[in-house]
Amino acid sequence: MKMPGTALPSTVDLEQLTGDFAASVSERSKGTLDGALQQALARTIEAKVQTQISVVLEGIGDAFYSLDEEWRFSYINRAAESYFGAPRHSMLRKVIWDVFPESEGTDLRRRYEEVFASGRSLSFEAETVGRRGHYLEFHVFPYMGGLGVSFRDWTERRRAEEEMRERQAQISALADNLPLGMVYQMDNGVGYEGRRFIYVSASCERLNGIPAEQVPGDPSLLFNLILPEFRESVYRAQVEAHARLKPLDIEFAIRHAKTGEIRWQRIVDAPRRLPDGNIVWDGIQIDITDQKRAEEHQRLLLNELNHRVKNTLATVQSLAAQSFRGIGAQDIQSLPSACATFEARLFALARAHDVLTRENWEGADFSDVLAEACTPYRSTGAECRRIEVEGPDLRVSPSIALSVSMVLHELFTNALKYGALSNGSGSVRISWSILAGSRLSMRWEERGGPPVEPPSRKGFGSRLIQDGLARELNGTVVLNYDPDGVVCTVDVPLS
């Protein structure tokens, strides 16, 4: 069973209305009507009043019924009859608890009894007895010695409100748990300075270091986090957006209120007109620090790439100039050999680039650099045993990797033509160590090849080894032509 609330005349009002009317008639009729006539007239008046009351109760829209002092139905209007789903005459003069026995022990019955005992009206909401999932709004009040009950079914409205609350809860949960963002809403204010936050998601504290509940009372708490060099531009952008009622999209840096860390933020803000004509601003603040760092890293990589491309082109130009140096039109027969030399040097440069590319040009393992440099000269198992490589784990910069690769190419080329790799018994040992934790010391040593004689002139390979490496890496290179084999020592800073 269920009951809702519409204000109806109280018991006192109806009794007073009937009594006053009868009293006035009685006064006018005194002396002319006998007692029986007065009683008949009073009954007629009461019947008319009850008829008028019935008209009111049938037309109020809400369901209504009354109970006498014995808890029996004394009146049921059409709306209540329709709700109960039974003819009203079948319930009139019956005790409500007999008609609805399932109400025994319910909160609804307790409230009825409370009104009956106290004589004070109650308005409340309760689930319908016997119809689970249905909810009514009740207004229960003293009436004609018993109770009057008006009620209306608000199940659909309750479901809509619960669904709206659930959606709002879901939206709030989403907004509060945004890992890198904060959702907010502001009223439009009389002017820009009058704007105030209406809603700020809980993620505000994670994003800015200020609890969300503090922000509506003082919007400057967030504005003051903006770094001074950005405040003027942010202020002007917001004032202009407010004046023109146009969306805002701006980026700036803040200092986190708790950690003091500099973080980059993006604000996207847009006005929205409400049905009542007022304007609110829906916005989101997004942490774009990682994006900014990635962009900065990308800029550095592009600058570094431009620098490397220029250096590489300069290196290729130098290799070409040296490889084809002295070749004129009359020396056309020397061109194939010069081309082969130039091509071999380009391949050596390319192999070093391959190592660095695998490491995103952030550096390379020195053993990988040497392995790539030795690869063309280790085509068979026997030749692998003739080249020995030994040294500790070491990371080197791109510049060291490139320069050492080119130096090793020239040393291998010379060893194949004139040195330890020109016969079947010679060998090469490449070793390295770290000096004082900050310098690379590398040694190239040939043994078992033909007797060595110092060259009569200094060729491109020698100049590249002795002059180029020392100049590029700010180090020292010593090239000795010992009779037992060429020895080259390299000493360069690691940083």
C-alpha positions in Angstrom: 0.0 0.0 0.0 1.2 3.6 -0.6 0.4 7.2 0.1 1.4 10.7 -1.2 1.0 14.3 -0.2 -1.3 17.0 -1.3 -2.4 19.6 1.2 -6.1 18.9 2.0 -8.4 20.7 4.5 -7.7 19.4 8.0 -10.3 17.9 10.3 -10.5 21.1 12.3 -11.1 23.2 9.1 -14.0 21.0 7.9 -15.7 20.7 11.3 -15.4 24.4 11.9 -16.8 25.1 8.5 -19.8 22.9 9.1 -20.3 24.2 12.7 -20.1 27.9 11.8 -22.5 27.5 9.0 -25.0 25.6 11.1 -24.6 28.1 14.0 -25.4 31.1 11.7 -28.4 29.4 10.3 -29.5 28.5 13.8 -29.2 32.1 14.9 -31.3 33.3 12.0 -33.9 30.6 12.5 -34.2 30.9 16.2 -37.7 31.2 17.3 -39.1 30.1 13.9 -37.9 26.6 13.6 -38.3 23.8 16.1 -35.5 21.4 17.0 -36.3 18.7 14.5 -36.3 21.2 11.6 -33.0 22.6 12.8 -31.5 19.1 12.8 -32.8 18.3 9.3 -31.4 21.6 8.0 -28.0 20.8 9.7 -27.9 17.4 8.0 -28.7 18.9 4.7 -26.0 21.4 5.0 -23.5 18.7 6.1 -24.5 16.6 3.1 -23.8 19.5 0.8 -20.5 20.2 2.4 -19.5 16.6 2.1 -20.6 16.7 -1.5 -18.4 19.7 -2.1 -15.5 18.0 -0.3 -15.9 14.9 -2.5 -15.8 17.0 -5.6 -12.6 18.5 -4.4 -11.1 15.1 -3.4 -12.1 13.6 -6.8 -10.5 16.4 -8.7 -7.2 16.9 -6.9 -5.4 14.4 -9.1 -3.6 12.7 -6.2 -5.0 9.5 -4.7 -6.8 10.1 -1.4 -8.6 8.0 1.2 -9.7 8.5 4.8 -9.8 6.2 7.8 -12.1 6.5 10.8 -11.1 6.1 14.4 -11.4 2.3 14.0 -8.9 2.2 11.0 -11.8 1.6 8.6 -12.0 3.1 5.2 -14.5 5.9 5.2 -13.7 7.4 1.8 -11.7 6.4 -1.2 -11.4 8.7 -4.3 -11.3 7.6 -7.9 -7.5 7.9 -8.2 -7.0 5.7 -5.1 -9.5 3.2 -6.4 -7.6 3.0 -9.7 -4.3 2.6 -7.9 -5.6 -0.2 -5.6 -7.1 -2.0 -8.6 -10.3 -2.9 -6.7 -13.8 -1.3 -6.5 -13.9 1.2 -3.7 -17.2 -0.2 -2.4 -15.4 -3.5 -1.7 -13.1 -1.7 0.7 -15.3 0.9 2.4 -16.0 0.2 6.0 -13.3 -2.4 6.1 -10.2 -2.1 8.4 -7.2 -1.1 6.3 -4.9 -3.7 8.0 -7.4 -6.5 7.1 -7.4 -5.3 3.4 -3.6 -5.1 3.4 -2.3 -7.6 5.9 1.2 -7.4 4.5 1.6 -4.0 6.1 2.0 -5.6 9.5 5.3 -4.5 11.0 6.2 -2.1 8.2 7.6 1.4 8.6 4.5 2.7 6.7 2.1 1.3 9.4 4.3 2.7 12.2 4.1 6.2 10.6 0.3 5.9 10.4 0.1 5.0 14.0 2.4 7.9 14.9 0.2 10.4 13.2 -2.9 8.9 14.8 -1.3 9.1 18.3 0.4 12.5 18.0 -2.2 14.4 16.0 0.7 15.8 13.9 0.9 15.5 10.1 3.7 13.7 8.4 5.0 13.8 4.8 7.4 11.1 3.7 8.4 8.7 1.0 8.1 4.9 1.2 8.1 1.7 -0.8 4.7 0.4 -1.7 3.4 -2.4 0.5 2.9 -5.5 -1.7 4.4 -4.0 -4.9 8.2 -4.1 -4.6 10.1 -1.5 -6.6 7.2 1.0 -6.5 7.6 4.2 -4.4 5.0 6.7 -3.2 5.0 10.1 -1.7 2.7 10.3 1.3 1.0 13.0 3.3 -0.8 11.7 6.4 -2.8 14.0 8.6 -5.6 13.9 11.3 -9.0 14.0 9.6 -12.6 13.8 10.9 -11.5 11.9 14.0 -9.3 9.5 12.0 -6.7 9.9 9.3 -6.6 11.4 5.8 -4.0 10.0 3.4 -3.0 11.5 0.1 -0.3 9.9 -2.1 1.1 9.8 -5.5 3.3 7.3 -7.3 6.8 8.7 -8.1 8.4 5.4 -9.1 9.4 6.6 -12.6 10.7 9.9 -11.3 12.6 8.1 -8.6 14.1 5.8 -11.2 15.0 8.7 -13.4 16.6 10.5 -10.4 18.5 7.3 -9.4 19.7 6.9 -13.0 20.8 10.5 -13.1 22.6 10.2 -9.8 24.3 7.0 -11.1 25.4 8.8 -14.3 26.6 11.8 -12.3 28.5 9.4 -10.0 30.1 7.7 -13.0 31.0 11.0 -14.5 32.4 12.2 -11.2 34.4 9.0 -10.8 35.8 9.3 -14.3 36.7 13.0 -13.7 38.1 12.3 -10.2 40.3 9.5 -11.5 41.7 11.1 -14.7 45.4 10.2 -14.5 46.6 13.4 -16.2 43.6 15.7 -16.2 41.1 17.8 -14.1 37.5 18.6 -15.0 36.0 21.8 -13.8 33.0 24.1 -14.4 32.7 27.9 -13.8 29.8 30.3 -13.8 30.1 33.2 -16.2 30.0 35.9 -13.5 29.0 39.5 -14.0 32.4 40.1 -15.5 35.6 38.1 -15.9 36.7 38.9 -12.4 33.4 37.6 -11.0 33.8 34.1 -12.3 33.8 31.3 -9.7 34.3 27.6 -9.8 31.1 25.6 -9.5 32.7 22.2 -9.7 36.3 20.9 -9.6 37.1 17.2 -9.8 39.2 15.5 -7.1 42.0 15.0 -9.6 42.8 18.7 -9.0 45.0 17.9 -6.0 47.0 15.3 -8.0 47.4 17.6 -10.9 48.1 20.9 -9.1 48.7 20.0 -5.5 45.6 21.9 -4.1 42.6 20.1 -2.7 39.6 20.4 -4.9 37.3 21.6 -2.1 39.5 24.7 -1.6 39.4 26.0 -5.1 35.7 27.2 -5.4 36.3 29.6 -2.5 39.5 31.1 -4.0 40.1 30.7 -7.8 43.4 32.5 -7.4 44.9 29.4 -5.8 45.2 27.8 -9.2 46.2 31.0 -11.1 49.0 31.7 -8.7 50.6 28.4 -9.6 51.3 29.6 -13.1 54.9 30.6 -13.7 55.2 34.4 -13.8 56.4 34.5 -17.4 53.1 32.9 -18.5 50.6 34.7 -16.4 50.0 37.7 -18.6 49.3 35.7 -21.7 47.0 33.3 -19.8 45.1 36.2 -18.3 44.7 38.0 -21.6 43.5 34.8 -23.4 40.9 34.1 -20.7 39.6 37.7 -20.6 39.3 37.7 -24.4 37.5 34.3 -24.4 35.1 35.5 -21.7 34.3 38.8 -23.6 33.7 37.0 -26.9 32.1 33.8 -25.4 34.6 31.8 -27.5 36.3 28.5 -26.6 39.8 28.7 -25.1 42.8 26.4 -25.7 46.1 27.5 -24.1 49.3 25.9 -22.8 51.5 27.1 -19.9 53.8 25.9 -17.2 52.9 25.7 -13.4 54.8 24.9 -10.3 53.1 22.1 -8.4 51.9 23.3 -5.0 53.1 20.3 -3.1 56.2 18.9 -5.0 57.5 22.2 -6.5 58.0 20.4 -9.8 57.6 22.4 -13.0 54.7 20.8 -15.0 53.2 21.8 -18.3 49.4 22.2 -18.5 46.8 22.6 -21.2 43.4 24.2 -20.6 40.5 23.6 -23.0 37.5 25.7 -21.9 34.2 26.4 -23.7 31.0 28.3 -22.8 27.6 26.7 -22.6 24.2 28.4 -22.3 21.8 26.8 -19.8 18.0 26.6 -20.4 17.5 29.6 -18.0 19.8 31.7 -20.2 22.7 31.7 -17.8 26.2 30.7 -19.1 28.6 28.2 -17.6 32.1 27.3 -18.7 33.0 23.6 -19.0 36.7 23.0 -19.0 39.4 20.4 -18.7 43.0 20.9 -17.5 45.4 18.3 -19.0 49.0 17.6 -17.9 51.1 17.7 -21.1 54.5 17.5 -19.4 55.5 14.2 -21.0 54.3 15.5 -24.4 56.4 18.7 -24.0 59.4 16.6 -23.0 59.0 14.4 -26.0 58.7 17.4 -28.2 61.9 18.9 -26.7 63.6 15.5 -27.1 62.5 15.4 -30.7 63.8 18.9 -31.4 67.2 17.9 -29.9 67.2 14.7 -32.0 66.5 16.8 -35.2 69.2 19.3 -34.3 71.6 16.4 -33.6 70.5 14.7 -36.8 71.1 17.9 -38.8 74.5 18.2 -37.2 75.4 14.5 -37.9 74.2 14.7 -41.5 76.4 17.8 -42.1 79.4 16.0 -40.4 78.7 12.9 -42.4 78.6 14.8 -45.7 81.8 16.6 -44.8 83.4 13.2 -44.0 82.2 11.7 -47.3 83.5 14.8 -49.1 86.9 14.4 -47.5 86.9 10.7 -48.2 86.1 11.4 -51.9 88.7 14.1 -52.1 91.4 12.0 -50.6 90.5 8.8 -52.5 90.5 10.5 -55.9 93.4 12.9 -55.1 95.9 13.2 -57.9 93.9 11.4 -60.5 93.6 13.4 -63.7 92.4 12.6 -67.2 95.7 11.0 -68.1 95.4 8.6 -65.1 92.1 7.1 -66.0 93.5 3.6 -65.5 93.8 4.4 -61.7 90.1 5.3 -61.4 88.7 1.8 -60.7 91.2 1.3 -57.8 90.3 4.8 -56.4 86.6 4.0 -56.7 87.1 0.7 -54.8 89.0 2.5 -52.1 86.3 5.2 -51.8 83.6 2.5 -51.7 85.3 0.5 -49.0 85.6 3.7 -46.8 81.9 4.4 -47.3 81.1 0.9 -46.3 83.2 1.3 -43.1 81.3 4.5 -42.3 77.9 2.8 -43.0 78.7 -0.1 -40.7 79.5 2.4 -37.9 76.2 4.1 -38.6 74.4 0.7 -38.4 75.7 0.2 -34.9 74.6 3.6 -33.7 71.2 3.4 -35.4 70.4 0.3 -33.4 71.1 2.3 -30.3 69.1 5.3 -31.4 72.4 7.2 -31.7 72.7 7.5 -28.0 76.0 5.6 -27.9 77.2 2.1 -28.5 79.0 -0.8 -26.9 82.7 -0.6 -27.9 82.8 -4.3 -28.5 79.9 -4.0 -31.0 81.8 -1.2 -32.8 84.9 -3.4 -33.1 82.9 -6.4 -34.1 81.4 -4.5 -37.1 84.8 -3.1 -38.0 86.3 -6.6 -38.0 83.4 -8.3 -39.9 84.8 -7.9 -43.5 88.1 -9.5 -42.5 86.7 -12.5 -40.7 85.1 -14.4 -43.6 86.5 -17.8 -42.6 87.2 -19.6 -39.3 91.0 -19.4 -39.8 90.8 -15.6 -40.3 88.7 -15.2 -37.2 91.5 -16.8 -35.2 93.9 -14.3 -36.7 92.1 -11.3 -35.2 91.9 -11.2 -31.4 89.8 -8.6 -29.6 90.0 -8.1 -25.8 88.8 -5.5 -23.4 86.2 -4.6 -20.7 82.6 -3.6 -21.2 82.4 0.0 -22.3 79.9 2.4 -23.7 81.2 5.1 -26.1 79.7 8.2 -27.7 78.7 8.3 -31.3 81.7 10.4 -32.2 84.1 7.8 -30.8 82.3 5.0 -32.5 82.5 6.7 -35.9 86.2 7.8 -35.6 87.4 4.5 -34.3 85.5 2.6 -37.0 87.3 4.7 -39.7 90.7 4.3 -38.1 90.2 0.5 -37.9 89.2 0.4 -41.5 92.5 2.1 -42.6 94.5 -0.1 -40.3 92.9 -3.3 -41.6 93.4 -2.1 -45.2 97.1 -1.5 -44.6 97.4 -4.9 -42.8 95.8 -6.6 -45.8 98.1 -4.9 -48.3 101.4 -4.8 -46.5 101.1 -6.1 -42.9 100.1 -9.1 -40.8 97.1 -10.0 -42.8 98.9 -10.0 -46.2 100.3 -13.6 -45.6 98.8 -16.8 -44.0 100.5 -16.6 -40.6 100.2 -13.1 -39.3 97.7 -11.9 -36.7 96.2 -8.7 -35.2 95.4 -8.1 -31.6 93.1 -5.2 -30.6 92.9 -4.5 -26.9 91.5 -1.6 -24.9 91.2 -0.4 -21.3 89.8 2.5 -19.3 92.3 4.9 -17.8 91.5 6.8 -14.6 87.8 6.1 -15.3 87.5 8.8 -17.9 89.9 7.9 -20.9 89.9 5.2 -23.5 93.2 3.5 -24.3 93.2 1.3 -27.4 96.1 -0.7 -28.8 96.4 -2.2 -32.3 99.3 -4.6 -32.6 100.4 -6.7 -35.6 102.5 -9.8 -35.4 103.8 -12.5 -37.8 103.6 -10.5 -41.0 106.4 -9.4 -43.4 109.1 -7.1 -42.0 107.8 -3.5 -41.7 109.4 -0.5 -43.1 108.2 3.1 -42.5 106.4 4.5 -45.5 108.3 7.1 -47.7 105.4 9.4 -47.6 102.3 10.0 -45.4 99.2 8.9 -47.2 95.5 9.6 -46.5 95.2 6.6 -44.2 98.1 7.7 -42.0 96.8 11.3 -41.9 93.3 10.0 -41.0 94.7 7.9 -38.2 97.2 10.3 -36.7 95.7 13.7 -37.4 92.0 13.2 -38.0 91.3 11.1 -34.8 93.3 13.3 -32.6 91.5 16.4 -33.9 88.0 14.9 -33.8 88.3 13.4 -30.3 90.8 15.8 -28.7 93.2 12.9 -28.0 96.5 11.5 -29.0 97.4 8.8 -31.6 100.8 7.2 -31.9 101.6 5.1 -35.0 104.8 3.0 -34.8 106.2 1.0 -37.7 108.1 -1.6 -35.8 109.9 -4.2 -37.9 107.9 -7.0 -36.2 104.6 -5.3 -37.0 102.7 -2.0 -36.9 101.6 -0.8 -33.5 99.0 2.0 -33.1 98.0 3.3 -29.7 95.0 5.6 -29.1 94.3 7.7 -26.0 91.1 9.8 -26.1 88.7 11.2 -23.4 85.4 9.2 -23.0 83.3 12.3 -22.6 
